[in-house]
Amino acid sequence: MARRGVGAVSLVECGVIRTSAAQPLTVRIREIYEAVVELILRHQPFAMSVEQVFHGKNAQSALKLGHARGAILLAGALHDIVIAEYAPRQIKSAVAGTGNATKDQVAYMVKQQLRLKEVPTPHDAADGVAAALCHSLIGSFPVGS
């Protein structure tokens, strides 16, 4: 996301980082870290918005998600980027107007608010854009950004 004038934002890049389930967890975490560093170097952001860990039904999935978040947070911290964390309900509420919004509703509102031709896909990409949009709507920014 980039600011264009006072209050205006635009989508600069959107995607997902995929790793191979056949690889050991340590290799996958390193791949995530390196991909995030590459994005940081390419775009030089001053802030990063990350969804807080949710407590799902599958403890193993939540633990793996925690490892991935750790790699992302470390990449941001080592590059002196301000990191904002938002609860899933907070992101949904900021973007779609209700904390109970579905993934499809959030994706649709991302499309509408950023005046995109298509909804970002896959849903994980739309969720990432929603987190960034949430920060642009309710977060704080350095003076002059």
C-alpha positions, 0 to 999 in steps of 0.5 A: 500500500502506498499513500497518494496525497492526504488520506489516499492509498493505493495497492502497490503489490499483492500476493502470497508467499508459498513454501513447500510442505515437503521441506523441513519447517526450518527451511520454510521459515527461512524462505518466508523470512527471505521473501519478506526481506526481499519485499522490504528492500524492494518497497522500503515501507515505513510500517508493516501491518500484521494480523494477530494470532487467532486461537483456532481449533487446530493447535498444530496449525496455530503453532506453525502460523506463529513460526511464520509470523515470527519470521515476518516480525523479525524481518520487519524489526531487523529493518527498523519498520514500525509493526502494527498488529491487529486482531482479525475482528478489528481488521474486518471491522475497519475494512467491512464495517463489522467484525463478523464479516466473511472472507468474501465480504472483506475481499469485496470491500478491499476491492471497493475501497481501493477501486480495484478491477478484481478482488485480490486472490487468493483469500490470503492475499486479500486478507493481507491487503485488508490488514494493510488497509486497516492500518491505513484507516485506523493506524498512526503514521510518521509525520510526512508520510 
